[in-house]
């Protein structure tokens, strides 16, 4: 039975040894500050940022779904209805049991 089970390949995890992340982060902060002051030209957006969301902008049903926002789930509505009916029963009869 060992013929059909394929072992998973090892994951590749490359760690840079000659990169100072702190310096890179500081350089990025300085660049952003200079851009905000107008000393550097605005940063050009990458192709990934330009493409992101372009499909959902063109389709009407996805646009409508985004505009409507989150809807309440059916389970939430049923639970809220049951609790409100239970409270209504208590207010009318004065008993917690049915």
N, C-alpha and C positions, 0 to 999 in steps of 0.2 A: 504493500500500500504506500510505500515511501516514494513511488514513482510519480505520483500525481501532486504531491505537496511540494511547492516551490519555496525555497527559503527567500525571505525578504532581503533585499540588498541593504548594505550598511548605509547609514545616512552620511552625507558629506557635510562637514562642519568646518569651514575654513576660518581661522582667526588670524587677523592681521597682526604682525608683530612690530612693524615699523611705523604704525600710525598712532598719533596721539589724539585720542578722541576729545580731550579737553581743549586742545588748541583748535581743532576743527570747529567745535561748538562756539568758542570765543570768536573765531574768524567770521562765522555765520552771523553771530549777534552784531558784530561791528559792521558787517555789510548791510544788514537790515537797518541799523541805525543811520548809516550814511545815506541809504536810499530814502528813508523817511525825511531826512534833512534836505534832500534834493541834490546831494553831491555826486551821486552815482545815477546812471540811467536806470529806469525800471527793469526788473528782472523779467526775462522772457519766459513764458510758460512752456512747459514741456508738452510733447505731443500727447502724452497720457492724460494730462490735466485738461487739454482741449477736447479730447475725445470723450472723457468721462461725463456721462449724463446726456450725451447728444441723442442717443437712441430713445430715451424716455421723453425727451422734449418733442420728438416728432410724432409719437404715437398718441392718439387721443385718449384711449382707455387708460394708459399709464399716467398720462397727465392728469386725468380726472381722479385717478386713485391717489395721486400725490396731493392734489388740492383738497380732497375730502379729509385727509388725515386718518388717524386711527379710529376705528369703529369699535364699539363695544361687542364683545363676543357673545354668542348665544348663551353660553354657560353663565356669564356674568348677569345677563338680563334675567334668566330663570331664577338664579339665586336671589337677586334683588326683589323680584316679584314674590317669591316665596316668603322672604323676610317681611315684606310690606303686608302681605296677606295675614301672616302670623301676628303682626302688631295690630292690624285692624281687628282681628278676632279678639285679641286681648282687650283692646279699647272698648269693644262692644259688649263682651261678656264678662270681663274682669277675671278670667281664668287663663292660665298659661297652657292648659291641656285642651285637647280637642274633644 
